[in-house]
Amino acid sequence: MFTANTSSASTNDYEEENTLEMDNQTMLFERNKDNTSLLLSEWQQSKLKELEDRGVQCILNMSLWLTNEKDLKDGTYCNATWDNVYCWPPTPGGETVIRPCSEILRETDNTVAHHINGNAIRVCLDNGTWLWGNWTNYNECADSYEEYVRAAADEQQLVKAVQYILLIGSIVSLACLSIALFIFYYFKCLRCDRVTVHVHLMIALFLRSSLLIVITEPFIFNRTKHYRNGDWICKVVLSLNLYSTVASINWMFIQGVYLHGKLTTNVFDKGTPFRVYYAVGWVLPLALIGIYAITMEIYHPVQCWKDYSERSEIWILLGPMIVALLANLLFLINIMRILLTKVQRAIAFSDIEQFRRAVKATFILFPLLGINNLLFLYNPGGEFNKYFVIFNTLFGSTQGISVSILYCFVCKDVRDAIRRSYQRFLIRRSANSMRPCRSHVVHVGNEGMLPLSVATGSFPTQISFCKEPEERHESSVEMNALDEKL
């Protein structure tokens, strides 16, 4: 406690007239750091011995403030105090000091401070002593901090779940895409313009799944040496990941253009413009990534472009992607209109099969054109954030699985080609297991090896251990026919 009297004529008189909590004895305290000399009481001296550096700074600053304060009102004041967390200023008796928790924590942990709400409170009694002694009411801060810790723990669990979903989904997608690409490469009878478009989409998704594995794997296995240790390596990996994302969206857009053109116009009668497709699918994303990387290096040259997704430069990539997805949505609406017209005719003729196929086609086109990505453009946050992040991650990491299944594994042409190849394999295996035809021979002195019929003087029909010529001919015809079909 001290008493302020504003009638003092000078700063020295003012300091001498202040009565501090312990007594009026003072000493000169030398601070070597900034060469500041302050008169400190025995109470302040005893407190200095118990304080850490920030506490010392608190007492010194408040003493300096008392010395230089010209507008100090008359009355009884509570002493400046350091409660091991915050420096509380001298406060007139009967007043309450309120400080935001975020302001208090900013001095100790600035990364956490902006997440903490509420206020800390100290009450100065009329007699110039602090209520509760040196204890500060941090209840609101503590409650908010506990809530933040729980939220941070939940967020950490969510991040871990997302990492596992990304890794597992990407590995399975990579396996499915590898099988699908092998099938389309091996069976030449499947090659056509439509399959070529499918293959390029699968290659883009293959690249994206591979990069997601590279990005996620170090965090799953807690490796200390990974791509983030080097700035330029991290930026290259990030750029490749963004490139594969833009390329996959662009090839989905090309899928929409191709299907819509086949259903509505004859624009491709003279041949599919694959040069345009390659430019849109592979070259355009490369140009966008180049512009994005240069822009980020100019305006955000930090380690691995930290928080890149929260900056406005990301719209260099998001803008074209959203335009492509919206165009696909328009294509889907028009395709559905055409299908509904056919459905009405099917219902009129009681053709249930046509109706079923139309509905199935609509459901298949929805994910294959990437329309589901439009559902995750906006994060509602709050209690829905967890579900948004999980479903967004799930759809994103398993897109290669859905494309492989719908474009390859369940395709009738693919199943027919595999079945014919398997039948041909069985026929060839059966043919290879047959031994060549031969007659029994016997050794007859110096005459060497003679057929049994010659040695015995009789000429029975030769015994054959393989199929008859007619059967072999039929097998050969069947294999040739299968070869012609393939």
FITOR-777374 format. One record per residue (C-alpha): x, y, z. Coordinates in steps of 0.001 Angstrom, whole numbers, padded with zeros to 6 digits, always signed. Layout:
BEGIN
XYZ/...
//
This chain:
BEGIN
+000000+000000+000000/+001129+003521-000656/-000489+006969-000467/-000265+009416-003354/-000112+013206-002712/-000161+015417-005761/+000892+018568-003900/+004579+017583-004047/+006786+020238-005543/+009271+017993-007236/+009828+014411-008248/+012214+013833-005352/+009753+015293-002858/+007004+013151-004368/+009064+009999-003985/+010017+010837-000401/+006384+011414+000587/+005182+008040-000677/+004669+005499+002091/+005243+001985+000861/+003958-001259+002374/+006989-002174+004474/+008508+001149+005577/+009985+004350+004227/+013574+003179+003994/+014874+003332+000419/+017992+002435-001508/+019501+003175-004880/+019054+000229-007307/+021478+000237-010212/+020452-001554-013430/+023488-002280-015523/+021435-003129-018601/+020097+000352-019302/+021897+002349-016595/+018653+003369-014931/+018816+004424-011271/+015670+004068-009174/+014913+004536-005506/+013472+001281-004171/+011960+000540-000805/+012878-002423+001381/+009581-004045+000336/+010596-003743-003307/+014075-005033-002494/+012618-008131-000804/+010301-008737-003753/+013110-008403-006264/+014950-011305-004665/+011938-013583-005274/+011194-012567-008831/+012356-013753-012198/+013566-011349-014849/+010113-010341-016046/+009045-009764-012465/+012053-007510-011904/+011194-005616-015057/+007629-005246-013776/+008650-003667-010463/+011217-001409-012100/+008798-000195-014757/+006072+000498-012216/+008480+002381-009961/+009583+004448-012926/+005943+005038-013811/+005193+006270-010290/+008176+008603-010451/+007177+010177-013775/+003382+010127-013392/+002082+013677-013169/-001646+012981-013185/-001659+010659-010182/-004769+011290-008096/-004741+011698-004363/-005669+008618-002382/-004626+005170-001330/-003191+002786-003913/-002470-000901-004084/+001167-001639-004903/+002259-002811-008348/+002590-006553-008172/+003920-009492-010168/+001905-012693-009716/+004328-014855-011734/+002119-014402-014786/+001387-010715-015360/+002530-007323-014144/-000383-005590-012424/-000115-001795-012157/-000658+000333-009042/-004416+000645-008647/-006504+003193-006696/-008303+001714-003690/-011816+000476-004370/-011202-000190-008059/-011047-003419-010026/-008416-004093-012675/-009519-006200-015639/-007148-007511-018278/-008055-009715-021282/-006611-013206-021046/-005261-012863-024587/-003231-009814-023528/-001777-011657-020541/-000844-014775-022531/+000620-012747-025365/+003725-012195-023259/+004220-015915-022588/+002733-017799-025547/+001672-015634-028443/+000581-018637-030541/-002048-019563-027956/-003071-016055-026897/-005541-015335-029710/-007420-018572-028935/-008119-017655-025292/-011180-015664-024283/-012278-014130-020985/-010646-011718-018518/-008364-011860-015491/-009414-009789-012468/-007704-008172-009479/-009598-006105-006891/-007942-003296-004923/-009663-002731-001572/-010313+000695-000098/-007475+000281+002369/-004919-000105-000414/-004456-003891-000271/-005200-006439-002928/-008157-008715-002390/-006998-012349-002131/-003437-011187-001431/-001167-011989-004361/-003727-014294-005967/-005365-013255-009250/-008718-014447-010465/-007750-016324-013638/-010860-018529-013616/-012148-017344-016980/-008685-017689-018500/-008265-021172-017044/-011662-022311-018327/-010950-020925-021773/-007477-022466-021801/-008836-025890-020803/-011393-025620-023567/-008620-024704-025982/-006510-027669-024833/-009442-030050-025345/-010122-028548-028761/-006428-028818-029631/-006402-032479-028557/-009507-033169-030655/-007936-031345-033565/-004767-033401-033194/-006824-036586-033297/-008632-035270-036363/-005316-034475-038056/-004065-037985-037290/-007261-039527-038664/-006989-037408-041815/-003384-038495-042297/-004309-042187-042027/-007251-041738-044403/-005007-039966-046906/-002297-042603-046707/-004546-045668-046871/-006874-044178-049488/-003947-043070-051644/-002245-046469-051457/-005434-048307-052448/-006106-045753-055196/-002565-046207-056471/-003016-049984-056606/-006383-049755-058405/-005090-047187-060898/-002029-049335-061597/-004219-052347-062400/-006574-050280-064563/-003724-048679-066517/-002135-052112-067073/-005448-053481-068397/-005887-050611-070839/-002272-050932-071971/-002284-054738-072305/-005607-055182-074128/-005129-053311-077373/-008684-054117-078430/-009916-051639-075765/-008085-048672-077219/-010308-045888-078498/-010752-042146-078003/-012940-042623-074936/-010413-044915-073254/-007571-042549-074118/-009322-039785-072179/-009869-042215-069289/-006185-043184-069290/-004970-039583-069031/-007346-038924-066143/-006009-042028-064410/-002422-040903-064951/-003197-037541-063328/-004865-039285-060380/-001948-041741-060191/+000459-038819-059858/-001717-037179-057220/-002016-040366-055147/+001745-040870-055289/+002407-037349-054041/-000167-037664-051261/+001718-040730-050047/+005009-038803-050129/+003452-035898-048215/+001643-037986-045595/+004032-040853-044908/+006626-038926-042803/+003948-037814-040334/+002476-041303-039971/+005822-042936-039215/+007283-039906-037373/+010371-039721-039549/+012727-036839-038827/+014295-036795-042290/+011771-035933-044962/+011031-033476-047740/+010142-030612-045364/+013721-030405-044117/+014765-028665-047323/+012998-025514-048440/+013321-025985-052195/+012546-029727-052027/+009410-028997-050014/+008293-026369-052522/+008913-028741-055439/+006835-031490-053789/+004084-029009-052974/+004109-027661-056544/+003881-031171-057998/+000977-031988-055697/-000873-028836-056751/-000056-029581-060402/-001513-033095-060175/-004635-031696-058491/-005213-029088-061206/-004419-031636-063953/-006905-034181-062573/-009654-031535-062428/-008845-030443-065977/-009048-034025-067263/-012413-034384-065516/-013455-031283-067425/-012233-032913-070649/-014311-035989-069745/-017336-033719-069525/-016542-032024-072835/-016062-035380-074567/-019229-037011-073203/-021367-033949-073762/-020083-033625-077306/-020811-037276-078071/-024371-037004-076780/-025387-033640-078173/-023343-032799-081280/-021282-034336-084042/-018289-032139-083327/-015996-035156-082994/-017052-036872-086200/-013834-035719-087847/-011726-036969-084957/-011163-036093-081348/-008983-032948-080885/-006407-034562-078628/-003880-031767-079131/-006345-029386-077506/-007022-031947-074795/-003308-032347-074030/-002869-028573-073886/-005779-028146-071470/-005025-031265-069431/-001249-031038-069032/+000180-027747-070350/-002342-025325-068817/-001859-026675-065255/+001914-026393-065744/+001579-022738-066742/-000711-022011-063773/+001702-023667-061339/+004592-021655-062790/+002716-018379-062317/+001657-019416-058820/+005198-020396-057760/+006698-017139-059016/+003989-015116-057275/+004500-016952-053987/+008270-016465-054132/+007751-012728-054603/+005029-012083-052032/+005388-014992-049583/+008998-016274-049598/+008805-018329-046413/+009743-021911-045557/+007671-024293-047706/+005157-021491-048388/+003666-021905-044927/-000131-021410-044776/-000228-021213-048575/-003869-022325-048690/-004965-019319-046619/-003415-016717-048915/-005118-014987-051825/-002524-016299-054318/-004155-019733-054147/-006967-018376-056316/-004575-018529-059258/-005236-022276-059094/-008668-022390-057461/-010277-020050-059981/-009715-022214-063092/-010567-025370-061127/-013927-023967-059993/-014698-022792-063522/-013965-026291-064869/-016161-027949-062239/-019026-025500-062845/-018775-026222-066581/-018979-029940-065816/-022048-029260-063688/-023708-027585-066678/-022702-030535-068860/-024204-032924-066309/-027471-030965-066171/-027809-031081-069960/-026883-034783-070040/-029520-035447-067380/-032031-033527-069491/-031278-035784-072437/-031479-038890-070252/-034806-037779-068759/-036189-037368-072243/-035195-040935-072983/-036611-042053-069645/-039983-040587-070524/-039969-042531-073758/-038863-045656-071883/-041717-045321-069419/-044133-044771-072280/-043013-048040-073829/-042696-049781-070449/-038965-050172-070993/-037795-050508-067404/-034280-051475-068475/-033770-048141-070244/-034993-046306-067162/-032585-048223-064954/-029660-047527-067227/-030477-043804-067352/-030555-043517-063580/-027332-045517-063274/-025590-043291-065819/-026539-040184-063849/-025115-041532-060607/-021916-042635-062356/-021326-039281-064034/-021698-037307-060813/-018368-038377-059223/-016530-039018-062487/-016994-035417-063615/-015748-034207-060240/-019043-032573-059269/-018620-033834-055701/-015670-031433-055336/-018113-028530-055513/-019735-029772-052311/-016507-029105-050406/-015758-025579-051560/-017163-024133-048345/-016345-025341-044851/-019272-024590-042509/-016942-024850-039503/-018154-025279-035944/-019444-028695-035012/-019619-029688-038692/-015918-029048-039307/-014904-032563-038272/-017346-034252-040630/-016496-031834-043440/-012761-032540-043186/-013179-036329-042931/-015576-036659-045882/-013556-034234-047989/-010403-036236-047298/-012182-039534-047928/-013582-038460-051295/-010307-036858-052341/-008049-039787-051505/-010348-042482-052957/-011160-040771-056235/-008707-043041-058005/-010601-046069-056669/-013967-044859-057982/-012529-043942-061382/-010805-047331-061707/-013935-049247-060746/-016414-047313-062877/-014221-046761-065941/-012451-050129-065939/-013356-052906-063516/-017136-052927-064090/-016945-051957-067770/-018512-054642-069966/-015888-054277-072700/-013099-054796-070176/-014786-057846-068660/-015335-059344-072112/-011702-058766-073070/-010456-060386-069858/-012819-063340-070286/-011684-063939-073888/-008059-063675-072844/-008630-066188-070053/-010373-068619-072402/-007523-068312-074874/-005050-068974-072068/-006922-072136-071095/-006968-073384-074684/-003256-072752-075139/-002491-074408-071828/-004506-077442-072894/-002687-077565-076225/+000737-077291-074589/-000072-080156-072242/-000571-082567-075167/+002438-084693-076220/+003285-085067-079919/+002008-088187-081745/+004506-091116-081991/+004538-094865-082746/+006036-097629-080639/+009438-098717-081920/+011650-101726-081220/+015349-102406-081659/+016022-105076-084281/+019683-105971-084400/+021696-103923-086869/+018542-102741-088527/+018309-100063-085931/+015040-098636-084698/+012040-099823-086670/+008363-099252-086195/+006657-102031-084347/+004549-102818-087394/+007627-103317-089569/+009458-105445-087017/+006530-107797-086577/+005650-107933-090214/+002199-106588-089627/+000834-103082-090237/-001745-102220-087651/-002936-098681-087121/-000377-096645-085160/-001198-095959-081516/-001404-092206-080805/-001156-090590-077374/-002554-087208-078474/-005777-085963-079974/-006965-087074-083345/-006270-084766-086277/-009918-083681-086407/-009849-082645-082749/-006615-080738-083188/-008086-078933-086173/-011137-077876-084194/-008945-076544-081380/-006858-074548-083821/-009956-073049-085442/-011305-072049-082017/-008043-070349-081038/-007858-068500-084368/-011402-067292-083903/-010591-065947-080452/-007485-064240-081790/-009597-062547-084473/-012057-061314-081826/-009235-059870-079693/
//
